[in-house]
Amino acid sequence: MRYKFKMEYLKKIYQRYHRANRKEKKQILDEFCKICGYNRKYAIWLLNNIHPEDRLTQKRKSNYRYKKSTISILEIIWEAAGYPWSERLKAMLPIWIPYLKKHYNISPETETELLSMSPSTIDRRLKNKKYSIKKRIYTTTRPGYLLKNQIPIKTDSWDVNKPGFLEVDLVAHCGPSLQDTYISSLNCVDIHTTWTETRAVLGRGQMATFDALQDIKNSLPFPLLGIDPDNDSSFINYHLWAYCEKHKIQFTRSRPYKKNDNAHIEQKNWTHVRKIFGYVRYDSQQALQAMNDLYRNELRWFQNFFQPSVKLIKKIRIGSKIKRIYDKPRTPFQRLSESKYADPHKLAELKKLFLSLDPFELSKVIDTKLNRIYQMRTRKNRTQATFEDTFDAKLLNDFSYSNLRLDF
């Protein structure tokens, strides 16, 4: 039954109800509840508190609590931070606002409004600005058969309270073709702190991957305690296995064709590599050096110092559904600072570095470097050029880091 009809009916019986005696009121209430389907107490409240004329003409007033200037500032932070989802953006605001004051003249009132926004309000205010990008996913993993019996499979969930246990994987920048040699990104994420390190390697050779892992190990602000790759021959080989045995590093692997065994790194492959560099092909030494320069400096600082992430605490089954409980969004650097297992000398250096950085300036430098790297992409044939024009041109025509880092 439509709301307008119910109010019209209320208007008809309103005067009759207030002139009636106790017995007649009971009969009117029975009739009102039967026709409109109202609860009896609610029907009494309507007849005693709401005049039908007021109810029919009442209009809901739009309450715009936040100014347009505040929403504009929110959009600026959202774009510079890489389009994070509302929970992460809410956690970013206290970190980013001190740097925002250096670039924009914001009032204390605007700052208060920004900090008071809830994640759901942020979602509503940014709804019209969100857009999606298409994904094309294919694998370049080639199984390694040697040493599989010596390297145990890890199927249980990670439950560690100290940093140092990494999930690792390779992300191919081969374009539409797997032929010849191309660049891959070796991506590593720490389970406890979500600290991420990435290096670009030319080819998928065992020694190139091994050297990149050693470089990452030396740059970690905590001891390396364990690695957990997939079954790619780049990892399942004697060089890496012997190195882990010598240095007492736990070496496990996932089950074949079970990507969820490495869910942490699979997620970072998308947010920290693929969304930044797209699906074009890179295979030159010049591109390799430029990508590693970005991975070792600005991109590493931006992702670990200024990008909060959430961690799954537990799952609760409610009937046929599973409810996931997450912790409070925090940056990898914040998680690392709270850990007592971090290297104190490297942590002190990171704290000095953090105080010297500006996330808005970092974002601009990253955009500039990515523009230069994109000019180094390889177009070997018409097929590849068509692929880039139809798919990556939409992403990379204005090759901006902030235009690629969507997070919903």
URFEN-V893179 format. One record per helix or strand of 3 or more residues. SS is the DSSP state (H for helix, E for strand). FROM is the first residue (numbers start at 1). LEN is the number of residues. Records with the same first field share a line. If there is no record, write none. Layout:
SS=FROM-LEN  FROM-LEN
This chain:
H=3-17  22-15  40-10  52-6  68-13  86-18  108-9  119-7  127-3  206-14  238-9  259-19  285-12  298-9  332-7  344-13  359-16  382-15  401-4
E=165-10  183-8  196-7  226-4  250-4  312-7  321-6
